[in-house]
Amino acid sequence: MSAGPRTDAPADTEPIPLARPVLGEAEERAVVEVLRSGQLSLGPRVPAFEDAFARRLGAPHASAVSSGTAGLHLALRAVGVSDGDEVVTSPFSFVASANVCVFERARPVFADIDPVTLNLDPDAAAAAVTDRTTAVLPVHIFGYPADIATFERLGLPIVEDACEALGAVHPDGVAVGARGHPAVFGFYANKQLTTGEGGVVTMGDPAFKERIDSERNQGRAPDMGWLDHDRLGFNYRLSDLACALGLAQLERLDGMLADRARVAARYGEALAGIEGLGLPAPDAGGNVRGWFVYVVQVPRGHGRDDVLRALRDEHGIPSKPYLPAIHLMSYYRETFGHREGEFPVCEDIAARSLALPFFPEMTDGQVDRVATALARVLGQTS
Ligand SMILES: Cc1ncc(COP(=O)(O)O)c(C=O)c1O
């Protein structure tokens, strides 16, 4: 028996990864060029990537940062969140959107989510506002646009967590991230665009850009020498290597987004017949999702973790519980006294959610294999 990789296997029996970035010669060339230039950081690719990203979205300004988390942290500081403040946000998100409030010794105040879009419910958010609320932090979860126009009516500063939402569009045709509020994108390897690790904050106010550019670089004012720092800052810089990768990825973004939408449409067809399975909300009311993950909710009466194990062990299909409710994580229970039952919609969705394999180059055959395996595991073979 050969120990090497099987080259004769039909494509539809190869292992299916959960996620996989699209990287090619353009990315290789871009990174090698930076290596040869000798300027690996604080070089020309940073503003070039920022400008190209802002142009692509129609946002006035953009600041490149080392991660989505770093961007959210700096954006919250820019709108003035500090000690003892409250930030109203979603418990159905990646933990970073709540953690960044705690970084500034503010309290993340959760409100329940809409059962269809899975985004922060504007009515629940309004009810959670107190006289200590200094910002609202909606999350465009799984790339579906949050109802920012309604949050704007609260009259509070908004920081948008758009880490999962590159390519999403609001009903008025404005790209998510281009409404003027600081909006934060993440570029981890499973995202619509990747720089390995990284992020961008977009914003309308040039004063926010100036502050974020300074705070990502140890608090250095733009026109000062190396050793003069006029405010507290961090090292949240994104390297030129990463920005070169980001520029190359931007060139192929339309194609990657279209491929993600194609894969999602195929999943929609392949899974439509499974009784009780919750599927991602279709675009409605002029909203356009920027496809990031394909998350389903297992039918009631099935254990999500049992389904995950059976997919893996019986069919070799990876999947992931995505996302767990933040308020029920042990740190949040212990620090803020949260308990089950506080946000019933979020808790129900989180307990049943499963992210299936999803990436731009996924073939129809691979989607169909996942769908057939899921139907079998759920006892619904057609
Ligand atoms: C909703 C959301 N917020 C924040 C983040 C944090 O981004 P990063 O991992 O780049 O720090 C992520 C990324 O995984 C995310 O999905």
PDBQT file of the ligand as one rigid body, heavy atoms in Angstrom, charges set to zero:
ROOT
HETATM    1  C1  LIG A 401     -18.158  38.542  15.274  1.00  0.00    +0.000 C 
HETATM    2  C2  LIG A 401     -16.675  38.616  15.498  1.00  0.00    +0.000 A 
HETATM    3  N1  LIG A 401     -16.172  39.576  16.276  1.00  0.00    +0.000 NA
HETATM    4  C3  LIG A 401     -14.858  39.696  16.498  1.00  0.00    +0.000 A 
HETATM    5  C4  LIG A 401     -13.949  38.811  15.956  1.00  0.00    +0.000 A 
HETATM    6  C5  LIG A 401     -12.515  38.964  16.307  1.00  0.00    +0.000 C 
HETATM    7  O1  LIG A 401     -11.681  39.028  15.206  1.00  0.00    +0.000 OA
HETATM    8  P1  LIG A 401     -10.159  38.534  15.326  1.00  0.00    +0.000 P 
HETATM    9  O2  LIG A 401     -10.194  37.047  15.462  1.00  0.00    +0.000 OA
HETATM   10  O3  LIG A 401      -9.555  38.982  14.022  1.00  0.00    +0.000 OA
HETATM   11  O4  LIG A 401      -9.553  39.203  16.492  1.00  0.00    +0.000 OA
HETATM   12  C6  LIG A 401     -14.422  37.789  15.136  1.00  0.00    +0.000 A 
HETATM   13  C7  LIG A 401     -13.486  36.859  14.497  1.00  0.00    +0.000 C 
HETATM   14  O5  LIG A 401     -13.419  35.720  14.626  1.00  0.00    +0.000 OA
HETATM   15  C8  LIG A 401     -15.813  37.655  14.915  1.00  0.00    +0.000 A 
HETATM   16  O6  LIG A 401     -16.301  36.651  14.172  1.00  0.00    +0.000 OA
ENDROOT
TORSDOF 0
